Amino acid sequence: MKHKTNTRTLGRDYAHRLSMLRNLSRSLIQARQIETTHARALEVKKFVEKLITAAKKDDLAAKRYVFSKIGCNQDSRDLFDLVKAQFTEVNGGYTSIIKYRFRKGDGAHMVILKLNV
């Protein structure tokens, strides 16, 4: 029985998966869109949307939460600036996944994950 399996492990242990989510979310914040596999995109979407929802509060606790999750001070500031400029009136649906192609080497389904700005 597979109880309590509410996250995709993506074939990695916890530390490696968290590091990958941080790096992908930083890239998404900086470039506004990234190309990745479908499974990774679904996990990064959950991760980033929680960060954007927290950043909408714009208080000290939210800043500490976002910094603890993505770790880079400049990217945290960029996220708060982005939220102030774009997502103050929006209640969810900050990102979108666009199906793109199949990767040539292993046939993985590639998608474009982008911020709806």
HUQUI-V812539 format. One record per pair of residues at least 12 apart in sequence whose C-alpha atoms are under 10 Angstrom apart, sorted by the first residue. I is the first residue (numbers start at 1). GAP is how many residues later the second one is. Records with the same first field share a line. If there is no record, write none. Layout:
I: GAP, GAP
This chain:
7: 36
8: 31, 32, 34, 35
9: 30, 31, 34
10: 29, 30, 33
17: 23, 26
18: 29, 51, 52
19: 50, 51
20: 20, 24
21: 19, 20, 22, 23, 24, 26, 27, 48, 49
22: 22, 25, 26, 47, 48, 49, 50
23: 21, 47, 48, 49
24: 12, 16, 17, 20, 21, 23, 24, 46
25: 16, 19, 20, 22, 23, 24, 26, 44, 45, 50
26: 22, 44, 45, 46, 48, 49, 50, 52, 53
27: 48
28: 16, 17, 20, 47, 67, 85, 86, 87
29: 19, 46, 47, 49, 50, 53, 85, 86
30: 44, 45, 48, 49
31: 83, 84
32: 63, 81, 82, 83, 84, 85
33: 62, 63, 64, 79, 80, 81, 82, 83
34: 63, 77, 78, 79, 80, 81
35: 62, 63, 64, 65, 75, 76, 77, 78, 79
36: 61, 64, 67, 72, 73, 74, 75, 76, 77
37: 62, 63, 64, 65, 66, 71, 72, 73, 74, 75, 76
38: 59, 60, 61, 62, 70, 71, 72, 73, 74, 75
39: 69, 70, 71, 72
40: 70, 71, 73
41: 54, 55, 56, 57, 69, 70, 71, 72, 73
42: 54, 55, 69, 71
44: 51, 69
45: 48, 49, 50, 51, 52, 68, 69, 70
46: 49
47: 22, 23
48: 18, 21, 22, 31, 46, 47, 67
49: 43, 44, 45, 46, 66
50: 16, 42, 44
51: 12, 14, 15, 16, 18, 19, 25, 28, 29
52: 14, 27, 28, 30, 31, 35, 36, 40, 42, 43
53: 30, 34, 35, 37, 38, 39, 41
54: 12, 26, 29
55: 21, 22, 24, 25, 26, 27, 28, 29, 32, 33
56: 23, 24, 26, 27, 28, 31, 32, 33, 34, 35
57: 23, 26, 27, 31
58: 22, 23, 25, 26
62: 18
63: 13, 14, 16, 17
64: 12
66: 13, 14
82: 35
83: 34
85: 32
86: 30, 31
87: 29, 30
93: 22, 23
94: 20, 21, 22, 23
95: 18, 19, 20, 21, 22
96: 15, 16, 17, 18, 19, 20
97: 14, 15, 16, 17, 18
98: 12, 13, 14, 15, 16
99: 12, 13, 14
100: 12, 13
